[in-house]
């Protein structure tokens, strides 16, 4: 190779090394700027609760036993996600204790 080509290659290499060097310096500055050894402020530790409440679970006999993964109650509606039934979702009315709607099915989709 000629001397002119060697100079061009060396200039490109030096430029590339400068960019890599600046990238590494910036990377380390960003990492170490987040490390601060300061005491935590406004931390409240709770060692006891002010009042005790008892949580009671009741068996709901008007719903068929399912493999329930999630439940959500909104006003008088109880929405159940059933993983072992013909339908994925069942919607119940908690006032009348009746099943309003079943929807959703398991599968791979239309295709």
N, C-alpha and C positions, 0 to 999 in steps of 0.2 A: 504494500500500500504506500501511497505517497504521504509525504509529510503533511500536506494540506488536509487530507482525509483524517489523519491521526489527530490533528489539532481540533477538527470539528467534533470527532468522537469524544475527545477529552473534555471539550466544553460542555457537550451534552451530558456526560457522566458527572461532571462537577455540578451542573444545574440539578440533576436528579438527586445527587447526594445532599445538596442544600435543602431541597424540598423534603426529603426523608428526614433529615436532621431537624428541620423546623416542625415537622409533623410529630416526631418523637418528643421534642421539648414541649410542644403544646399539649400532647397527650398526658405527660406526667404533671404538668402544671394544673390541668383540669382535675386529674385524680387527686393530687395532694391539696388542692384548694378546698375540697369538700371535707377534708379531715380536720376537725377542730375539736379540741379537748375543752369543752365548756360545760359547766354544770347545767343540769336540766332545770328549767324554770317553769313555774305554774303546774307542778305535778302534785296531784292529790291521790293519796293512797287510802283506799277504803278497807278497813279491817273488820267492820261489822255493819250490818244493815240496820237502818233506823226502825223498821217494823218488819215483822215476820208475816208471811202469807203462806197459807197451805194450798198446794196445788192438788186437785183431785181429778183423777181420770175416771170417766164413766164409759161403760160399754154401751154402744149404740146398737140396740137390738133390731131396729127397723131398717138397718142397712145390711145387705147380704155380706158375708165375710169374703173379702177380696184380698189380693196382695197389693195393699195400698202403699204407694211410694210417696205421695204428696197429698195434702189436703189444704184447702183454702176456704175460709168462711167470710162471705161478704153479706152483711145484713142477715137476711133469712135464707140465703143460698149457701149450700155446702157443695163445693166442687172437689171431686175426688179423682186423682190420677191412679188408675188401676193398671198394674202391669201384667195381670194374669186373667184377663177376661176377654169377652168378645169385643168390647169397646174400651177405648183408652180413658175417656172421660165420662163421668156420671155427674149430673147436677141434680141435687136434692133440695126440696123446700123443707127447712127445719121446723116451720110452724105446723104444716100439715103432715110432715114426715112422709112425703111421697117423692118418688123419682119423677123429675120433670123431663129430663132429656139425657140420652146417651149419644155420644158421638166419637169419632176418631176410630181408626183401625190400624192394626199393625201390618206391616208389609214393606215391600221395596219400592212402592210407588207405581205409577201407571206403566212404566216401561219395563 
